[in-house]
Amino acid sequence: MRAVPQFGERRSDRTYVDRPAAFGILERGGKIALVHIVKTDGASWHDLPGGGVDEGETAAQGVMREFGEEAGLKAAVRSSFALADQFFINTDGDAWNNRGEFFALDLQAEQPDLKIEEDHTLVWMEPSAAISALRHDSHAWAVAAWLRT
């Protein structure tokens, strides 16, 4: 059994809840899909599309759902290539430990009617630039791991 890397800092004054999560890398023309999130208070960052896995769905089902909801892309899982965990506190102040599974995906179709997260915008970025731009260290690590496959 291989060790799963843990990213982020665990604050001693917070209780972190483990949350199954799934994120994906989808490549097109040498660039990968990211979402740029802009909150009403002006805070903004880049993430890999993905997020929490809903009860009753697999991680693969979750990442495909999230690609639709966040980016308006219909994607199919090609393979799972990494596991990594990330401590973080979301904008609502909830402390999570994302227990992330990372997938390589194939684009099936652009499907804007799937997109429901208004504060997320699809952007395409070269992988090396994405490593620097991504908010979570686990996401940057996963892009580097994907590049090595």
C-alpha positions in Angstrom: 0.0 0.0 0.0 1.5 3.4 -1.0 1.4 6.4 1.2 -1.1 9.2 0.3 0.6 12.6 0.5 -1.1 15.2 2.8 -1.1 18.9 1.8 -2.2 22.0 3.5 -1.7 23.1 7.1 -3.8 21.7 9.9 -4.7 24.5 12.3 -4.8 23.3 15.9 -7.9 25.4 16.6 -10.0 23.7 13.9 -11.6 20.2 13.5 -11.2 19.0 9.9 -13.9 16.7 8.5 -12.7 14.1 6.0 -14.5 14.5 2.7 -14.2 12.1 -0.3 -13.4 14.3 -3.3 -12.5 13.8 -7.0 -10.7 16.1 -9.4 -9.7 15.7 -13.0 -7.2 16.7 -15.6 -8.6 17.1 -19.1 -6.1 18.0 -21.8 -6.9 19.7 -25.2 -4.3 21.1 -27.5 -1.5 21.0 -25.0 -3.6 22.9 -22.3 -5.6 21.6 -19.4 -9.0 22.6 -18.1 -9.1 24.7 -14.9 -11.9 26.7 -13.3 -11.4 30.3 -12.3 -13.6 31.0 -9.3 -14.5 34.6 -8.4 -16.5 35.2 -5.2 -18.7 38.2 -4.6 -16.2 39.6 -2.1 -13.6 39.7 -4.9 -11.6 36.7 -3.8 -10.5 34.6 -6.8 -8.4 31.5 -7.5 -7.9 28.6 -9.9 -8.8 24.9 -9.2 -8.9 21.7 -11.1 -12.6 20.9 -11.9 -14.0 18.6 -9.2 -15.0 18.6 -5.6 -16.9 16.6 -3.0 -18.2 13.2 -4.0 -22.0 13.0 -3.2 -23.4 10.2 -1.2 -24.1 7.2 -3.3 -21.8 8.1 -6.2 -18.3 6.8 -7.0 -15.4 9.2 -7.3 -15.4 8.7 -11.1 -19.1 9.6 -11.2 -18.4 12.6 -9.0 -15.6 14.0 -11.2 -17.7 13.7 -14.3 -20.7 15.4 -12.6 -18.4 18.2 -11.3 -16.9 18.8 -14.8 -20.5 19.5 -16.1 -21.5 21.6 -13.1 -18.4 23.8 -13.0 -17.1 23.9 -16.6 -20.0 22.8 -18.8 -18.0 19.9 -20.2 -19.2 16.4 -20.6 -16.1 14.2 -19.8 -15.4 10.5 -19.5 -12.9 9.0 -17.1 -9.9 7.4 -18.8 -8.0 6.5 -15.6 -7.4 7.2 -12.0 -3.7 8.2 -11.5 -3.2 9.6 -8.0 -4.5 10.1 -4.5 -3.7 13.1 -2.4 -5.3 14.8 0.6 -5.6 18.5 1.3 -6.5 20.4 4.5 -8.4 23.6 3.7 -11.0 26.0 5.1 -13.7 27.0 2.6 -15.2 30.4 2.1 -18.0 29.5 4.6 -15.4 28.8 7.3 -15.9 25.0 7.1 -12.7 23.0 7.7 -12.2 20.0 5.4 -9.7 17.4 4.6 -10.3 16.6 1.0 -9.5 12.9 0.5 -8.9 13.4 -3.2 -8.7 11.0 -6.1 -7.3 12.4 -9.3 -8.4 11.3 -12.8 -7.3 11.7 -16.4 -10.4 12.5 -18.5 -11.4 12.7 -22.1 -13.6 15.4 -23.5 -16.8 14.1 -25.0 -18.6 17.4 -25.6 -18.9 21.0 -24.6 -22.3 21.0 -22.9 -23.0 24.5 -21.4 -26.5 23.5 -20.2 -24.8 21.3 -17.5 -23.0 24.3 -15.9 -24.7 25.5 -12.7 -21.9 27.1 -10.7 -22.1 30.7 -11.8 -18.9 31.8 -10.0 -16.8 29.2 -12.0 -15.4 30.0 -15.4 -13.6 27.4 -17.6 -10.1 28.4 -18.6 -7.5 26.5 -20.5 -3.9 26.7 -19.3 -0.6 25.1 -20.1 0.2 22.6 -17.4 3.4 24.3 -16.3 1.5 27.6 -15.8 -1.3 25.7 -14.0 1.1 24.3 -11.4 1.9 27.9 -10.4 -1.7 29.1 -10.6 -3.6 26.4 -8.7 -4.8 27.3 -5.3 -4.3 23.9 -3.6 -0.9 22.3 -3.4 -2.5 18.9 -3.9 -3.8 20.1 -7.3 -0.4 21.4 -8.4 1.2 18.1 -7.2 -1.4 16.1 -9.2 -0.7 18.1 -12.4 3.1 17.4 -12.0 2.3 13.7 -11.4 0.1 13.6 -14.5 2.8 15.2 -16.6 5.1 12.3 -15.5 2.7 9.6 -16.7 
